[in-house]
Each structure stands twice: as C-alpha cells, then as structure tokens.
Amino acid sequence: MNGSRDARILVVDDRPDMCATLSRWLTSEGHFCSAASSGEAAIELLKRAEFHLVVSDITVPGLSGIDLVTYMKRSFPNVAVLVVTAVDDREIAVRSVELGAYGYLIKPFDRNEFVVNVSEALERRRLTLLAQEHERGLDAQVQLNEKYGKLVHFFPYGIAEFVVASPIRTDLPHEDLLPSILDAKLTGGNIAFATSHGHDRVDDLMGVTLRAVFPSGKSAGELYRRWIESGFQISSLETIENGLDRDPRHFENTLLGNVQQGCLETFWGIRRDITERKRVQEQLFEKIKIIDELYEHLVQSCKSKAIAEYAARVAHELRQPLAIIGGFARRIGKERPAAPTMDDGPRANAVTIIIQEVERLEKILDRLVDYTSHKTVQWQPVNPNDLVQYVLSIHEPKIKEKGVRLETELGSDVGEIFLDANRFQEVVRNLLTQALEFSLPGELIRVQTAVVVPSERAHETGELDSNTYFELKIHHVGKIIPAEDAEKIFDPFATTKDYGAAIGLVLSKKIVEDHQGSISVRSNEDGTLFTVWLPVARSLS
C-alpha cells in the first residue's frame, strides 16, 4: 500500500445504493473496493482476501456492526475499522472506539468528510503497525543482547566489544579511519579474551584501546585496510605471537563491524588460538606428501614390471623368426654364383645389409633377455643400515673433494632383513654416484632409511606381497629431470646420458627387482629423489 492510497477496503452496508456510492468515492481516490451486505458475508470475504480497512454500518442484518468490530479485533487485529451509522448515539460511538474502531462517522456526510475519515483511519493504522514493529524490534534486541551476553561468556574463542569515541563515517579515507579504530576502547568481552592476554577477568581490560590488545604493527596494516575497504564486514589475519609460556603460538584475529546508517559505532574483535590446528595441518600435509610419494613410487614400479614382462614375451616371439631370416640370408650369401653377373653387385649388397641388421637385432634380443632374466640372489640376514654406512664411508673422500654436505637419517627401527649384501651395496653406490655427479659444492645430499607400512590403497595399486618394507631414500638438489625422461631413466634402451650414470641406474633397478623390490625417481624444483623399497618379511627358503 502506498501511503493512504492503493488500500484494499471492504464496505459493509445492507443498502446497495450506499455500497455503490462509497465504493465509487473510494475508487476515485485510488483504492480497491469490495462490498458485503451483512456481517457474515463480510467475515467470509475477510477470510478469503487481505484488507486494510473495513467501513461498516452499525445496523446490518445478522451480525451487527458492533459484533463485527469485536470479531475483527480478535481475529483480524491489523485491519482498521471505520464505523458508519445514522444514529447519533454517544454510547455506541464510545463503545465502538473502545472495541477498536479507528473512527465513528454519522450519516449523512459528504464525499470530502468521508474521504478525510478514511485517510485518517488508514494513516492511524500505518502508524500503529509501525509502533508495533518497533516494539517487537526492541523486544528482539533486548532478547538478543541477553543471549549475546550469555554467549560471549561461554564462547570458545576470545571475543571483545569496542566502542569508538564518536560515530565515524564509513566513506572516509582509510588513513582517516584507522586512528579512530585503533583508539576504540574495550567495553565488554569474555573470559577467553581476557586469559589470552594474561588476565583472569574482563574487568581488568575495560577501557584499554584496540591497539593494546590486537595486532597493530606494520604486518597488521593489511588486516585493517581490507576490513575498511569491505565496509567493516568480517576480516581476519593470522599472526604468530609468544604465548604466556613464551612459546610461539598461532592466532587468528578477526574484526566485525556494527555499521548503523553509514556510521561505525561499535565493533567486535575475536581472537582464536589456532596453534593446535596448525600443528595438525602440518602433520596432515606431511602425511599427504608421503602418501603421494609412495603412490608415485608404486605406479612407476608397476609400469616397469609391466614393461619387463612385455619385453620378455617380445624377445621370445622374435628370436625364432629372426634366426630363420638370418639363416636364409647367410645361405644366399654363400650360394652366390662363381661367375658374377650385372645384378650380383646390388644383390650382394642387400644380402650383406640383411645379415648385418639381423646380427644387430640378435644382440638387442640378447640384451633384452639378459635384462629381463633374474639372476640368483645370495640371500643372507643383514642390517641394510650397516651396508649404507659402509658405502658412505668409502665415498667420504669423494664427498669432501666435491665440497657437498651430507645428511644421514638412518631409521632406528630398521633391523636385519634378507638380501644380497654385495648387490645391495652396488645399488647404494650407483645412487650415491648419481647424486654426487649432479650436486654442486655446498649443496646437500640427504640419505634416509626407514621401515614403512604401505596403505591399503598402495597395496591395491602395487599388488604388494609384503606388509612392511625397508625404504632407502637418496635426495639431491640439481638438474631437474623432465617427466618424460624420468619415465625412461631405468630403460636400458633409452639414452639418458644427460641425467647421470644410466647403466648404473639400469643395473640398480635390475638388482632391486631381483630382490622383489621396487625403485622410483621423482624430480622437481625441490630436487631429485630416488626411492628403493625392499620387502622386510622373507623366510630362509
């Protein structure tokens, strides 16, 4: 409804001509009208549609106008009532107003008098509804303040309320607002906020400024800038501070403004100790990193095993037809006629080429068969940490000569496992040589060992036979190996001379797989990491 116009008005009168006249006057004023000839008919219309005002004659058939006013006061309290009567009776007028009528109009009356009374009744209704809404708002605010007061004292985070010296306009420049904000004074808070500053009671902090209990240095400037630019919506900043025990602790500092009519009067500061959350996050990220490394290691290992099995099958399938072709070519070469002809030159050349290529392919097949075959492993119980330390000791002169730093972290949980000591030392020597070759003076080579328990996902990915594995990691900083080259670095037929001792890496992979283990490489901006897994559980058989 737009002010005193566009109202929905119900006219109740048993005289059709009166209903028509009043409806015409109201419609000309921009209102929407309906008519009823009795109190019962009026109630039915009130139930079906929304009305702002009812204009009712006192004397209508059935339910009287007084009864209608009484009913509406109970069932439709937000609908205004204007009583119309031909009887100038003071008692009826007083009773109507007491029951809730907004006005009392005596017939006869003219159009202007009627329109004025209708406008006054609608305006009174509007003001009454506004007053009710305001009262409800005040009640809600009181209840909210009571709940807020209780909530603040039991809130798990430190929370405090601050009041600026005088309301400040939010459209002022950042540099004009900041001093007033930092000088705002604490007027309330909870115990958690007090204890975070070494106090037992909030009263001890009453009247202190924001700059005294909240980050206010150069690093906090970004917090206040973002908060002001957002119109004093929620803004947070993480800080590291010395706790009451002098140990570093992580805090999340949050500001939330209470802006009224474009001005900031009060705001809340919330401090949450997130040290434990940070610690858990760091542990989680470290575990995720380890899981990703294990997963990558297993994927590479599975690919290598699949390639080796496929290569063995290919070698077996090619050997026989290649032998037949070579045999025919050599026979043709021996059966050349004694008297050469014009065609003998090109033919002899072609036969020679065929024989040479067959011999080259036979050598490749020999290498392929040798690579995929499994030599006997001389199993013996030995602590791999002892072998790693031995290899490091004999390389100590070269490490000093190169000028690199060596860091070792040999797991104390590593015990004896069954392996071929000499061949495992060869693996360690090859990987250490790779690291030394690509490390510059002053750079770090890290050697680590541990016992690892693969996750369920790792078991499914790698089809692992053991529940626990000995793990060797050799990490160095140096030239990054592109992903496409890392996939071929253990391939005996790929050229990887730019990335270290290719033959040594191929032999290392062969030795590790003869131990039913796996080896992988990962290279990125953090450096290059070789990881070896050997099963821990193995019987003497």
Backbone torsions as a table, in degrees:
resi	resn	phi	psi	omega
1	MET	NA	132.3	-178.9
2	ASN	-96.1	93.6	-179.7
3	GLY	62.0	-127.8	-179.6
4	SER	-94.2	11.9	177.3
5	ARG	-115.3	172.8	178.8
6	ASP	60.1	26.6	179.3
7	ALA	-85.6	151.3	173.8
8	ARG	-96.1	117.5	-172.7
9	ILE	-123.1	135.4	177.4
10	LEU	-108.7	121.6	178.3
11	VAL	-99.4	124.7	-178.9
12	VAL	-117.4	113.0	179.2
13	ASP	-160.9	141.8	-178.2
14	ASP	-81.7	-4.5	179.0
15	ARG	-100.6	115.7	-179.0
16	PRO	-58.8	-37.1	-178.6
17	ASP	-66.0	-37.1	177.7
18	MET	-66.4	-42.3	177.6
19	CYS	-59.6	-42.8	-178.1
20	ALA	-65.5	-42.3	-178.8
21	THR	-65.0	-48.7	-179.1
22	LEU	-63.6	-38.3	179.0
23	SER	-64.3	-38.6	-179.4
24	ARG	-66.5	-42.3	179.3
25	TRP	-62.6	-42.7	-177.6
26	LEU	-68.4	-40.3	179.9
27	THR	-63.4	-37.7	179.5
28	SER	-65.7	-19.7	177.9
29	GLU	-91.7	3.0	176.9
30	GLY	93.9	11.9	179.9
31	HIS	-94.3	167.3	177.0
32	PHE	-109.8	125.8	-170.6
33	CYS	-118.1	146.7	169.3
34	SER	-131.8	159.9	-176.9
35	ALA	-132.9	147.8	175.6
36	ALA	-139.8	143.4	-176.3
37	SER	-97.2	-1.7	179.6
38	SER	-151.9	166.8	178.8
39	GLY	-65.4	-38.3	-179.4
40	GLU	-65.3	-41.2	178.5
41	ALA	-64.7	-36.5	178.3
42	ALA	-63.3	-41.7	-179.8
43	ILE	-62.9	-40.5	178.8
44	GLU	-61.6	-41.3	178.5
45	LEU	-67.5	-38.9	179.0
46	LEU	-63.1	-32.5	179.5
47	LYS	-73.3	-28.4	-174.5
48	ARG	-93.3	-23.8	-175.2
49	ALA	-140.9	161.0	179.4
50	GLU	-91.4	132.3	177.5
51	PHE	-128.3	149.8	176.9
52	HIS	-96.9	-27.4	-175.6
53	LEU	-148.2	140.6	173.1
54	VAL	-118.1	124.3	174.0
55	VAL	-104.0	110.8	-171.5
56	SER	-126.7	137.4	171.5
57	ASP	-75.7	145.7	179.4
58	ILE	-66.5	-41.3	-174.2
59	THR	-103.4	88.2	174.1
60	VAL	-120.0	153.1	-178.4
61	PRO	-58.8	149.9	177.5
62	GLY	73.0	-121.3	179.4
63	LEU	-67.4	121.3	-175.3
64	SER	-74.0	169.6	177.9
65	GLY	-61.7	-39.8	178.5
66	ILE	-62.4	-44.9	178.6
67	ASP	-62.6	-37.3	179.3
68	LEU	-64.7	-41.5	177.9
69	VAL	-62.1	-42.7	179.2
70	THR	-61.1	-44.9	-179.3
71	TYR	-63.1	-43.6	-177.7
72	MET	-67.1	-35.9	178.0
73	LYS	-59.2	-34.5	-177.5
74	ARG	-84.6	-43.6	-171.7
75	SER	-98.9	-28.9	-178.9
76	PHE	-133.1	67.8	-172.7
77	PRO	-66.8	-19.5	-177.3
78	ASN	-91.5	3.1	179.0
79	VAL	-99.0	124.4	178.7
80	ALA	-74.8	151.5	-179.6
81	VAL	-128.1	131.0	174.4
82	LEU	-118.7	117.2	-175.6
83	VAL	-89.9	133.7	178.6
84	VAL	-121.0	133.1	179.5
85	THR	-150.1	154.4	176.1
86	ALA	-92.9	-4.4	-176.8
87	VAL	-104.9	122.4	178.3
88	ASP	-86.6	81.7	-174.6
89	ASP	-118.6	114.9	-176.8
90	ARG	-61.8	-40.1	-178.4
91	GLU	-61.7	-43.5	-179.8
92	ILE	-64.5	-40.4	-179.9
93	ALA	-62.0	-47.6	-178.9
94	VAL	-63.6	-43.7	-178.7
95	ARG	-63.7	-39.2	179.7
96	SER	-62.1	-44.9	-179.5
97	VAL	-66.6	-40.0	178.9
98	GLU	-62.0	-35.7	-179.3
99	LEU	-75.3	-13.2	176.0
100	GLY	124.8	3.2	178.6
101	ALA	-66.9	141.8	-178.5
102	TYR	-86.4	-10.2	-179.1
103	GLY	-172.4	165.3	-176.5
104	TYR	-139.1	115.3	-174.1
105	LEU	-119.8	126.1	-176.4
106	ILE	-99.7	130.7	175.0
107	LYS	-75.5	149.9	-4.6
108	PRO	-81.5	154.9	176.5
109	PHE	-142.2	158.6	-179.8
110	ASP	-97.8	178.2	-175.2
111	ARG	-61.1	-47.0	-176.9
112	ASN	-61.5	-44.0	179.5
113	GLU	-60.8	-41.6	-179.2
114	PHE	-65.9	-45.4	-177.7
115	VAL	-63.9	-40.1	178.9
116	VAL	-62.6	-44.8	179.7
117	ASN	-63.5	-39.9	177.8
118	VAL	-62.3	-45.3	-179.5
119	SER	-61.8	-41.9	179.8
120	GLU	-65.2	-39.2	179.5
121	ALA	-65.1	-41.9	179.1
122	LEU	-66.2	-40.5	-179.8
123	GLU	-66.4	-40.6	178.5
124	ARG	-62.7	-39.5	177.5
125	ARG	-62.1	-43.4	-179.2
126	ARG	-61.3	-45.1	-179.5
127	LEU	-66.6	-37.8	178.3
128	THR	-62.9	-44.3	179.6
129	LEU	-64.7	-38.8	177.4
130	LEU	-63.1	-42.4	179.4
131	ALA	-63.5	-41.3	178.6
132	GLN	-63.7	-42.4	179.6
133	GLU	-64.0	-41.6	178.7
134	HIS	-64.0	-40.8	179.3
135	GLU	-64.3	-42.2	177.9
136	ARG	-63.1	-39.3	178.6
137	GLY	-62.8	-40.6	178.0
138	LEU	-64.8	-42.2	178.7
139	ASP	-61.8	-43.5	-179.9
140	ALA	-64.4	-38.7	179.8
141	GLN	-65.7	-40.7	178.1
142	VAL	-62.2	-45.6	179.3
143	GLN	-63.4	-40.2	-180.0
144	LEU	-65.0	-41.8	178.7
145	ASN	-62.6	-39.5	178.3
146	GLU	-64.9	-44.5	179.2
147	LYS	-66.1	-39.8	-179.6
148	TYR	-63.0	-42.2	179.5
149	GLY	-60.1	-42.2	178.2
150	LYS	-69.0	-41.0	-177.6
151	LEU	-64.2	-40.9	-178.0
152	VAL	-58.6	-41.2	-175.2
153	HIS	-74.8	-20.4	-179.8
154	PHE	-110.8	3.1	-178.5
155	PHE	-65.8	136.6	-177.4
156	PRO	-71.4	-13.2	179.0
157	TYR	-105.4	160.8	174.6
158	GLY	-78.0	124.6	-177.9
159	ILE	-136.0	137.5	-179.0
160	ALA	-142.7	149.3	178.4
161	GLU	-103.6	137.9	-180.0
162	PHE	-124.1	146.3	-180.0
163	VAL	-124.7	130.5	177.4
164	VAL	-78.8	159.1	-175.9
165	ALA	-60.4	-39.2	176.0
166	SER	-151.0	150.5	-178.1
167	PRO	-52.4	134.5	-179.5
168	ILE	-116.2	136.5	-179.2
169	ARG	-70.3	136.6	-176.1
170	THR	-77.3	-11.2	-178.3
171	ASP	-91.6	5.9	179.1
172	LEU	-76.0	156.9	178.2
173	PRO	-60.5	154.7	-178.2
174	HIS	-54.6	-45.7	-176.1
175	GLU	-67.8	-23.4	177.5
176	ASP	-81.3	-28.5	-177.1
177	LEU	-82.6	-35.5	-170.5
178	LEU	-58.0	-46.2	-179.7
179	PRO	-58.9	-41.7	179.4
180	SER	-64.4	-35.7	-180.0
181	ILE	-68.5	-46.1	-178.2
182	LEU	-67.4	-24.6	179.1
183	ASP	-91.2	-0.4	177.8
184	ALA	-60.6	145.3	-173.5
185	LYS	-106.6	144.8	-179.4
186	LEU	-74.1	128.1	-179.2
187	THR	-118.9	-4.6	179.9
188	GLY	-178.9	164.3	179.7
189	GLY	173.2	-171.8	-178.7
190	ASN	-115.6	175.0	-176.7
191	ILE	-64.2	-37.3	-178.1
192	ALA	-59.8	-37.2	178.7
193	PHE	-68.7	-40.1	-179.5
194	ALA	-65.1	-46.5	-177.2
195	THR	-66.4	-29.6	178.0
196	SER	-66.1	-15.1	177.4
197	HIS	-113.2	15.9	174.4
198	GLY	82.4	20.7	179.7
199	HIS	-118.1	153.2	179.1
200	ASP	-92.0	-19.2	-176.6
201	ARG	-133.2	146.3	176.1
202	VAL	-66.6	-30.8	-179.2
203	ASP	-57.1	-27.3	-179.8
204	ASP	-67.3	-19.7	-177.3
205	LEU	-104.6	-2.1	-177.7
206	MET	-58.4	129.3	176.4
207	GLY	90.1	-7.5	178.3
208	VAL	-74.7	154.7	-177.8
209	THR	-84.2	162.9	179.0
210	LEU	-60.3	-40.3	-176.9
211	ARG	-62.8	-19.9	-178.7
212	ALA	-83.6	-21.9	-174.4
213	VAL	-126.4	5.5	-179.2
214	PHE	-135.9	153.3	178.6
215	PRO	-53.8	130.2	-178.0
216	SER	-138.9	5.7	179.6
217	GLY	-77.6	-168.7	-177.3
218	LYS	-63.1	-37.3	-178.5
219	SER	-67.1	-23.8	-178.8
220	ALA	-86.0	-5.6	-178.8
221	GLY	-58.1	-35.6	-179.9
222	GLU	-65.0	-37.3	178.5
223	LEU	-59.2	-50.8	-176.8
224	TYR	-68.8	-35.9	179.0
225	ARG	-63.1	-47.5	179.6
226	ARG	-64.3	-37.4	-178.4
227	TRP	-65.9	-44.2	-179.9
228	ILE	-66.8	-43.5	-178.6
229	GLU	-65.5	-27.2	179.8
230	SER	-82.6	2.4	-176.6
231	GLY	78.0	28.7	178.1
232	PHE	67.2	30.6	169.7
233	GLN	-77.2	-174.7	-176.6
234	ILE	-64.9	132.6	176.4
235	SER	-145.2	138.2	-173.9
236	SER	-131.0	158.0	177.8
237	LEU	-148.7	133.7	176.4
238	GLU	-93.7	136.3	179.4
239	THR	-132.6	157.3	173.6
240	ILE	-113.4	121.7	-176.6
241	GLU	-133.2	159.2	174.4
242	ASN	-77.2	125.3	178.7
243	GLY	-75.4	-175.9	179.5
244	LEU	-63.0	-25.9	178.1
245	ASP	-92.3	10.2	178.4
246	ARG	72.6	0.5	176.3
247	ASP	-83.3	145.1	178.8
248	PRO	-62.8	135.6	178.5
249	ARG	-134.6	148.9	-179.7
250	HIS	-96.7	133.0	177.4
251	PHE	-125.6	143.6	171.1
252	GLU	-106.0	116.7	-176.8
253	ASN	-106.3	124.0	-175.3
254	THR	-126.2	139.1	176.5
255	LEU	-119.3	139.9	178.4
256	LEU	-139.8	120.0	-175.8
257	GLY	-91.5	155.3	175.0
258	ASN	-115.3	93.2	-174.9
259	VAL	-96.5	127.2	178.7
260	GLN	-127.1	121.8	177.5
261	GLN	52.7	44.8	174.8
262	GLY	77.5	10.0	-178.7
263	CYS	-129.2	144.3	176.0
264	LEU	-95.7	121.4	179.3
265	GLU	-112.6	-44.8	-179.9
266	THR	-133.9	160.6	174.4
267	PHE	-156.5	166.7	-177.7
268	TRP	-117.3	140.7	173.2
269	GLY	-113.2	127.8	-177.1
270	ILE	-121.1	129.5	177.8
271	ARG	-122.2	128.0	-179.6
272	ARG	-126.1	127.5	176.6
273	ASP	-78.3	112.2	-176.3
274	ILE	-112.2	23.0	-178.2
275	THR	-59.9	-45.9	-179.0
276	GLU	-65.8	-40.1	178.6
277	ARG	-62.0	-41.2	178.4
278	LYS	-62.9	-41.4	-180.0
279	ARG	-63.2	-43.7	179.0
280	VAL	-64.9	-40.4	178.6
281	GLN	-61.0	-45.3	179.8
282	GLU	-62.0	-41.5	177.7
283	GLN	-63.7	-40.8	-179.3
284	LEU	-64.8	-45.2	179.6
285	PHE	-61.8	-38.3	179.5
286	GLU	-65.9	-40.2	178.9
287	LYS	-67.5	-39.1	177.6
288	ILE	-62.5	-40.6	178.7
289	LYS	-62.0	-43.1	179.3
290	ILE	-64.0	-43.5	179.7
291	ILE	-62.2	-42.3	178.9
292	ASP	-62.2	-40.8	178.9
293	GLU	-64.4	-44.2	178.8
294	LEU	-61.9	-42.2	-178.8
295	TYR	-63.5	-44.1	179.9
296	GLU	-63.6	-41.1	178.8
297	HIS	-59.0	-45.3	-178.0
298	LEU	-68.1	-39.7	179.6
299	VAL	-61.6	-44.4	178.8
300	GLN	-62.9	-42.3	-178.5
301	SER	-62.1	-43.0	-180.0
302	CYS	-64.1	-40.5	178.5
303	LYS	-62.0	-43.4	-178.2
304	SER	-63.8	-42.7	179.1
305	LYS	-63.6	-39.8	179.3
306	ALA	-64.6	-41.0	179.2
307	ILE	-63.6	-43.4	-179.1
308	ALA	-62.7	-43.9	179.1
309	GLU	-63.8	-41.5	179.9
310	TYR	-66.1	-40.8	-179.5
311	ALA	-62.9	-39.1	178.9
312	ALA	-62.7	-41.9	178.8
313	ARG	-65.8	-41.8	179.4
314	VAL	-62.5	-44.2	179.7
315	ALA	-59.5	-42.6	-179.9
316	HIS	-64.6	-41.6	-177.7
317	GLU	-71.2	-31.2	-175.5
318	LEU	-85.9	-25.2	-171.8
319	ARG	-60.0	-47.2	-176.0
320	GLN	-66.8	-52.7	178.7
321	PRO	-61.8	-30.9	178.6
322	LEU	-69.1	-37.5	177.8
323	ALA	-64.9	-39.0	179.6
324	ILE	-65.1	-46.0	-179.9
325	ILE	-61.5	-43.9	179.4
326	GLY	-62.9	-39.5	179.4
327	GLY	-63.3	-44.7	178.7
328	PHE	-63.5	-41.2	-178.6
329	ALA	-64.4	-41.3	179.9
330	ARG	-67.7	-36.9	178.8
331	ARG	-64.7	-42.6	179.1
332	ILE	-61.7	-38.9	179.9
333	GLY	-64.6	-35.6	-179.6
334	LYS	-76.7	-27.7	-174.0
335	GLU	-93.4	19.3	177.6
336	ARG	-65.7	141.6	-177.8
337	PRO	-63.3	152.2	-179.3
338	ALA	-66.1	-38.4	179.6
339	ALA	-94.6	109.9	-178.3
340	PRO	-65.6	148.6	177.0
341	THR	-114.7	179.6	-178.8
342	MET	-62.6	-31.9	-175.8
343	ASP	-87.1	-7.6	-174.3
344	ASP	-66.2	-33.5	-177.4
345	GLY	-60.9	-58.8	178.4
346	PRO	-61.5	-37.4	-177.8
347	ARG	-67.4	-44.2	179.8
348	ALA	-62.2	-39.5	178.9
349	ASN	-63.2	-41.1	179.7
350	ALA	-65.1	-41.3	179.4
351	VAL	-63.4	-42.4	179.3
352	THR	-61.2	-42.5	179.1
353	ILE	-62.5	-42.6	-179.9
354	ILE	-61.7	-44.8	-178.7
355	ILE	-63.1	-43.0	-179.8
356	GLN	-63.3	-42.7	-179.4
357	GLU	-68.7	-36.5	176.9
358	VAL	-63.5	-42.7	178.7
359	GLU	-63.7	-38.7	178.3
360	ARG	-64.3	-42.4	179.1
361	LEU	-67.3	-33.9	178.1
362	GLU	-65.8	-37.1	177.2
363	LYS	-66.3	-39.6	177.8
364	ILE	-62.9	-41.1	178.7
365	LEU	-65.0	-37.4	177.6
366	ASP	-61.7	-43.7	177.8
367	ARG	-63.8	-39.6	-179.3
368	LEU	-64.7	-42.8	179.5
369	VAL	-66.6	-40.6	179.1
370	ASP	-64.6	-37.7	-178.8
371	TYR	-68.0	-36.8	-175.4
372	THR	-90.7	-7.4	179.3
373	SER	-81.8	156.2	-178.6
374	HIS	-112.7	112.9	178.2
375	LYS	-77.6	160.1	-179.2
376	THR	-67.5	132.4	178.9
377	VAL	-98.8	129.3	179.3
378	GLN	-85.4	87.0	-175.3
379	TRP	-69.8	138.6	173.7
380	GLN	-158.6	147.4	179.1
381	PRO	-74.0	125.6	-178.5
382	VAL	-154.7	149.4	176.1
383	ASN	-86.4	114.9	-177.4
384	PRO	-61.6	-24.4	176.9
385	ASN	-61.2	-37.2	179.3
386	ASP	-64.4	-39.4	179.4
387	LEU	-67.9	-39.8	178.8
388	VAL	-63.6	-44.1	179.3
389	GLN	-63.1	-36.9	179.3
390	TYR	-64.4	-46.5	179.9
391	VAL	-62.6	-40.7	179.2
392	LEU	-64.0	-36.6	-178.0
393	SER	-68.1	-39.1	-179.1
394	ILE	-76.5	-16.3	176.4
395	HIS	-96.1	0.4	-176.5
396	GLU	-57.6	-43.0	178.1
397	PRO	-60.3	-41.5	-179.7
398	LYS	-67.7	-35.7	178.2
399	ILE	-63.4	-43.0	179.2
400	LYS	-67.7	-39.9	179.7
401	GLU	-63.3	-38.7	179.5
402	LYS	-72.6	-25.4	179.0
403	GLY	79.6	21.9	178.7
404	VAL	-93.3	160.4	177.3
405	ARG	-96.4	140.2	-179.5
406	LEU	-117.3	129.7	177.0
407	GLU	-125.2	125.0	-179.4
408	THR	-116.3	143.1	176.9
409	GLU	-142.5	83.2	-176.3
410	LEU	-90.4	120.3	-174.1
411	GLY	-60.7	131.3	179.4
412	SER	-72.2	-16.6	-179.6
413	ASP	-86.6	0.7	179.3
414	VAL	-81.4	124.8	177.5
415	GLY	-118.3	-162.7	-179.6
416	GLU	-71.6	137.5	172.3
417	ILE	-134.0	164.8	-179.7
418	PHE	-87.8	122.5	176.6
419	LEU	-159.7	171.4	175.7
420	ASP	-89.9	106.5	-171.9
421	ALA	-59.1	-45.7	-177.0
422	ASN	-65.0	-43.5	-177.5
423	ARG	-72.0	-34.5	177.1
424	PHE	-66.3	-38.4	176.0
425	GLN	-59.9	-36.7	178.6
426	GLU	-62.2	-38.8	177.0
427	VAL	-62.0	-47.3	-178.9
428	VAL	-62.2	-42.7	179.9
429	ARG	-61.9	-43.6	-178.6
430	ASN	-64.2	-44.0	-178.8
431	LEU	-69.7	-36.3	177.9
432	LEU	-68.7	-38.5	176.5
433	THR	-61.5	-42.0	176.7
434	GLN	-58.2	-44.7	-178.7
435	ALA	-66.8	-42.4	179.8
436	LEU	-65.0	-39.8	-176.8
437	GLU	-61.6	-34.5	-173.9
438	PHE	-108.9	16.8	176.8
439	SER	-105.8	138.5	177.4
440	LEU	-91.8	158.8	178.2
441	PRO	-54.9	135.0	-180.0
442	GLY	91.3	-15.6	-179.6
443	GLU	-79.7	165.3	-171.5
444	LEU	-106.7	134.8	168.5
445	ILE	-112.2	125.8	-177.2
446	ARG	-113.9	127.5	178.3
447	VAL	-117.1	124.1	-176.9
448	GLN	-132.4	145.3	172.0
449	THR	-132.8	153.9	-180.0
450	ALA	-167.3	169.4	170.2
451	VAL	-106.5	124.1	-176.4
452	VAL	-116.1	149.3	176.3
453	VAL	-116.0	104.9	-177.6
454	PRO	-61.4	148.9	177.6
455	SER	-74.2	171.6	177.9
456	GLU	-61.4	-38.6	178.8
457	ARG	-63.2	-39.7	179.4
458	ALA	-63.9	-41.4	177.9
459	HIS	-60.1	-43.3	-179.4
460	GLU	-67.0	-38.4	-177.3
461	THR	-71.4	-45.3	-173.4
462	GLY	-97.3	-1.3	-176.8
463	GLU	49.8	52.7	-173.4
464	LEU	-74.2	146.1	-178.7
465	ASP	-98.4	-14.0	-176.3
466	SER	-120.2	152.5	178.4
467	ASN	-85.8	-24.2	179.1
468	THR	-131.4	149.9	-177.8
469	TYR	-136.1	144.4	167.4
470	PHE	-80.1	133.7	-176.6
471	GLU	-120.4	130.0	174.6
472	LEU	-118.4	127.1	177.3
473	LYS	-123.3	130.1	173.4
474	ILE	-125.3	115.8	-174.2
475	HIS	-119.2	137.4	175.2
476	HIS	-144.4	156.2	177.0
477	VAL	-96.3	132.7	-179.2
478	GLY	179.1	-155.9	-178.4
479	LYS	-62.4	127.9	179.8
480	ILE	-71.2	133.3	176.8
481	ILE	-90.0	117.8	178.3
482	PRO	-56.7	151.8	-176.0
483	ALA	-58.4	-39.0	-177.6
484	GLU	-68.3	-29.4	177.4
485	ASP	-82.4	-31.8	178.4
486	ALA	-61.7	-33.2	179.6
487	GLU	-68.6	-23.0	-175.6
488	LYS	-107.6	3.2	-171.3
489	ILE	-67.3	-23.0	176.9
490	PHE	-100.3	7.1	-177.8
491	ASP	-82.6	121.0	-177.5
492	PRO	-68.7	-14.4	-176.2
493	PHE	-107.3	2.4	179.5
494	ALA	-100.7	149.2	178.8
495	THR	-90.5	114.5	-178.9
496	THR	-131.6	33.3	-175.5
497	LYS	-63.9	-20.3	179.5
498	ASP	-75.2	-11.0	-173.4
499	TYR	-124.6	29.5	170.7
500	GLY	113.1	-169.2	-175.0
501	ALA	-72.3	88.1	-174.4
502	ALA	-60.7	-43.5	-178.3
503	ILE	-63.9	-42.1	179.1
504	GLY	-61.9	-39.0	178.7
505	LEU	-68.2	-40.0	178.3
506	VAL	-62.5	-45.2	179.3
507	LEU	-64.8	-36.8	178.3
508	SER	-62.4	-43.6	178.9
509	LYS	-61.4	-40.9	-179.6
510	LYS	-63.4	-43.1	-179.1
511	ILE	-65.0	-44.4	-179.2
512	VAL	-61.8	-43.3	-179.0
513	GLU	-70.6	-29.8	173.8
514	ASP	-64.8	-23.4	175.4
515	HIS	-89.5	12.3	-175.4
516	GLN	58.5	31.0	178.4
517	GLY	-108.0	-165.0	-178.9
518	SER	-148.9	155.5	-179.9
519	ILE	-138.6	144.3	-179.5
520	SER	-146.5	165.5	178.2
521	VAL	-133.8	141.6	174.6
522	ARG	-136.0	129.4	-176.1
523	SER	-134.2	126.6	177.0
524	ASN	-152.3	-164.1	-176.5
525	GLU	-64.1	-18.0	178.7
526	ASP	-83.2	-11.1	-179.7
527	GLY	127.7	-169.4	-179.0
528	THR	-114.7	131.2	-177.0
529	LEU	-124.2	122.7	171.4
530	PHE	-102.0	132.2	-178.4
531	THR	-124.5	130.3	179.2
532	VAL	-119.7	133.7	174.5
533	TRP	-118.6	131.6	173.4
534	LEU	-128.9	133.9	-179.1
535	PRO	-63.6	138.4	-179.4
536	VAL	-82.1	-44.3	-174.9
537	ALA	-80.3	117.7	175.6
538	ARG	-155.6	133.0	178.0
539	SER	-87.1	167.1	179.8
540	LEU	-61.9	-25.9	179.8
541	SER	-70.5	NA	NA
